[in-house]
């Protein structure tokens, strides 16, 4: 490529790169990488915003600022997205969003803790007494005791005819 064009300026090289790489597969890969990359607190806000902005420019070079900001903000967790939207207007620059993210990250606890994920039983199982030695006999004894208790309770609550 360099042999064909020689020493040329950057706009020519940029157009050649776009011609070579802006096919449907490449755009789809950039779209998927944009969609799958969500912001987390352990990431640097400046690097994340810049990377996502470059991906958006690769997907749609004519995208306006409001649409870019909207798409970036949708990749933030809910509370963090709301906090950034309250602090920045729709026409703010990428630096403003990154600075706001950095400020929120340092000053507040928003999005610092991930929700607790239970790793226990998959289904809630009913409580049942089980005995390891002679389970059938023990369960039968427990059931007999329950029946006796209910009979005694019924007898004590029954009115007596005097």
Buried (B, 14 or more C-beta within 10 A) or exposed (E): EEEEEEEEEEEEEEEBEEEEEEEEEBBEEBBEBBEEBEBEBEBEBBEBBBBBBEBBEBBBEEBEEEEBBEBBBEBBBEEBBEBBBEBBEEEBEBEBBBBBBBBBBEEEEBBEEEEEEEEEEEEEEEEEEEEEEEEEEBBEEEEEEEEEEEEEEEEEEEEEEE
